[in-house]
Amino acid sequence: MAGDRVVDLLMTPAGETVFETDRIETRNTHGTGCTLASACAAGLAQGLPLTEAVARAWAYVQEAMLRAPGLGAGHGPLDHAWPLRGRA
């Protein structure tokens, strides 16, 4: 959807959680849906509650978009390895 803000809703029997941030102007969005789903699944596999797993995954994808390497001529990939930078 168009606009300056991105808003996602997580709906559960316990209620709704809103995830909102400024839109990132980038062409590097290839794989955002798969990355979000995989990051949610990883958080759940680590034992996080659903809302916490989704919140962590959502933040991870946002940062991966910001750090995208700018590869390719079309919709480029995210930087999936950004959390590993600077670690020994």
Secondary structure, DSSP 4 states (H G I P E B T S, - for coil): --SSEEEEEEEETTEEEEEEEEPP--S--BTHHHHHHHHHHHHHHTT--HHHHHHHHHHHHHHHHHT----SSSSPBP-TTGGGTT--
